[in-house]
Amino acid sequence: MNISYSALSDVGRKRDHNEDNYGVIPELDMYMVADGMGGHAAGEVASYIAVEVVKNMVQENADIIQKYKDGDSSVSKYDIRQMLEQAVQSACLSIYNEALEDPSKRGMGTTVDVLLLFGERGFIAHVGDSRIYMQRMDKILRLTADHSLMNELLRKGKYKSKDDFMESPYVDHKNALTRAVGVYETVEVETIDFQVLPGDKFLLCSDGLSEYLTDTIIEQTFQLEELDQVTKRFIEVANEGGGHDNITSVVASVPKAKDQSETVNRATEINLSVEVLRGIILFQYLKEPEIIKVFNMTEMRTYEPEQMIVKEGELGDEFFIVLRGTIRLEKNNKTITKLHDRDHFGEMALVDKAPRSASAIAESHTKVLTISRKDFYTIIRTEHGLAVKLLWSFLQELTKRLRKTTNDYKDALEAETLDADLISED
């Protein structure tokens, strides 16, 4: 894909040594930032170990990465996320064991942000408060959420806003990390995958830079012609702001498409997909960042007229949402209903491994979003607050269906009783 990149790290203006590290594997389009913590230069050791272990594991799995790039169905995006998570977990154990052997390094740890770019798909492994930003068509998007005390309490609903938190007794510890690699034997790794468009630009940075960033600063800096100028300017921004911490900037740029209309069309499809997800009752309680996380686990598919989507009686493990087109549902080869834009079916397949009750056939050129049970379970397992909202929506849907079934059964019993009474009168 010929991705361009540049990386630079600086000690800043307040520290006497640099505990940040970064890593790049150009041939695999892998980029990484690690911001170490711990006394006696232990943070520098932790971030160095993290970078080396993760790079080594990614290189050891180059064959898996290549299979995914080549579209080999034996390797899924779930496998890539698992590989990244295992790489970070290996780094975590290595750092932890190093600290056990040297008492002066006890408690050392590091943040970790890893970005892998594969054509139209990107993958992230994230722990801590280093960040990854993306610029897409002049819009700045933050792809990671800080694992800090303030952010975690806001995410769990303990406080309604940052202003509320600033009035709390925890305000002096707002930037305290709730997750770090190497402090314990294992760590909860946040993994994300998302669609990549031609022209996308990425910034990976430690908090020594993000502290001074705004969307406007990022956008203006990305306008510089050379990526080496971009990384240099980001370092200058942090130092001009005070340089209170070590500063690391890694940028990567995906080539623009020759035909920009293709990029615009794909961006429009992504925006439509997110809008449609907002309207699905199962996602009714999700906030915008949570909707984006759900979207990131979807897959877009296209079906031609009369193409079978699911077959009656087959085991199902996917939920389908209609973006555009018409789908015919058939039971025993008889049409029972038709689905159109923004309709959905198969949601119970996310939680119940049961045969499909009907066949679904595309009646026109149709685009759908799909969510697999495996991806759904992953987000349930790793995003606890989001999981509660999703499961609550499922419970409400099940309650509605149970109530309808009960009413239908009641009506059937009343009809049967009425028939019996009429017969007895005759």
Secondary structure, DSSP 8 states (H G I E B T S, - for coil): ---EEEEEEE-TTT-SS--EEEEEEGGGTEEEEEEEE-TTTHHHHHHHHHHHHHHHHHHHTHHHHHHHHTT-TTS-HHHHHHHHHHHHHHHHHHHHHHHHH-GGGTT-EE-EEEEEEETTEEEEEEESS-EEEEEETTEEEE-----BHHHHHHHTTSSSSHHHHTTSTTGGGTT-BS--BSSSS----EEEEEE--TT-EEEEE-HHHHTT--HHHHHHHHTSSSHHHHHHHHHHHHHHTT--S-EEEEEEE----SSHHHHHHHHHHHHHHHHHHHTSGGGTT--HHHHHHHHHT-EEEEE-TT-EEE-TTSB--EEEEEEES-EEEEETTEEEEEE-TT-EE-GGGGT---B-SSEEEESSSEEEEEEEHHHHHHHHHH-HHHHHHHHHHHHHHHHHHHHHHHHHHHHHHHHHHHHHHHHHH-
